[in-house]
């Protein structure tokens, strides 16, 4: 059952709640909000809640949240391919590969064109060995890499092979270029931005990211956190009527 619930027992049995995560929220913030609504609006005080695939605070879009017995399916939902749109900025990089850090290195852009960048983007398909960002949630010796990175320390990360099944660039307006990418689990779009800029002999970083699809789930079918709260309030009132 996905965003079409008729009884609060469905959440206990196992449900998928699609959320359009807002900018600035962590995935755990969103999960805690859903868990709080289930607890205080529907009276479900003991219920498992988890998400299938982290979104960075600087990203928006589809977050798949599972409840009850559906939490056992999280690993399979996470394995589905993902679809993203967003924007790169060329000619400059940041140490975090996105807007979390200040711009720190600058590169030429006179040689760039949409055709050249698209041809460069095509070389990443059908996949490549990708190095995660230092500012990532990847664990090294039991610690998240970004915790060390924020202290100015580098950790030794290992690359992973990721599949890039679609990579289209559009709205060429240097230094900004929009993109649409379909990729496998574990792909860091921030790293893709950095790697594309590097391969094009001009740095780049991620300025905007939105996940619109995870497997067969689509953000068009998702609740905002506000609309979910409104819906749960109405649901609770009708159940108690």
Residue, then its C-alpha position, 0 to 999 in steps of 0.5 A: x500500500x502506497x499513500x492510499x491508506x484506509x486503516x491505521x493497522x495498515x501501517x503496523x502490517x507494513x506500508x510505504x509512505x512516499x515523502x517529497x523531502x524538503x531542502x535542509x532536512x536530513x533523511x533521518x529528520x523526515x523519518x522522525x517526523x513521520x514516526x512522530x505523526x504516527x505516534x501522536x496522531x494515530x496512536x501507534x507508539x510502537x512501530x518500526x519506521x525506516x527509509x530506503x535510500x538517504x538524501x543529503x540535506x542539500x537535496x530535495x525529492x523522493x524519500x521512500x519511508x517504510x513502516x512495520x513489516x515493510x521495513x524488512x524490504x528496505x534493502x531491496x527497495x534501496x537496490x532499485x535504480x534512481x532518477x535525479x535532476x539538478x544543476x552543475x556549476x562549471x569552472x569551480x570546485x568545492x571540497x564537498x563537491x556541492x554547496x556545503x563548502x565554499x568555492x575553493x579552486x577555479x578553472x577555465x571554461x572557454x573551451x566548453x560547449x554543450x556538445x563537448x560536455x554531453x560527449x564527455x558525459x556519455x563516456x560515464x555510461x554504462x558505468x565507471x569506478x567512482x570514488x565517494x566524496x570525503x564529505x559522505x556518509x561512507x563509514x571508515x573504521x566505524x566513523x562517517x567520512x564527513x565527520x573527519x572531513x569537517x575537521x579538515x582530515x582526509x580518510x582513505x576511501x575505496x571506489x565502487x563501480x556504479x552504473x550510469x544508465x542515462x546522463x543528459x545535459x540541458x539548459x546550457x548557460x555557463x557556468x550552469x548546466x542542468x542534468x537528468x541522470x538515471x543510475x544504480x544504488x550507491x551513486x554519488x551525484x556530487x562525485x559525478x559532478x566532480x568527475x565530469x568537471x575533471x574529465x572536461x578539464x574544467x572543475x564542476x560541483x553540484x549546485x542543486x539535486x532532486x530525486x524524482x524516482x526510485x524504482x517504480x516509486x515517483x515523487x509525483x505520488x509523494x506527500x509533502x511533510x505538510x500535506x502528510x500532517x494534514x492528511x493524518x490529522x483528518x485521518x485521525x479525526x475520521x477514525x475517532x468520529 
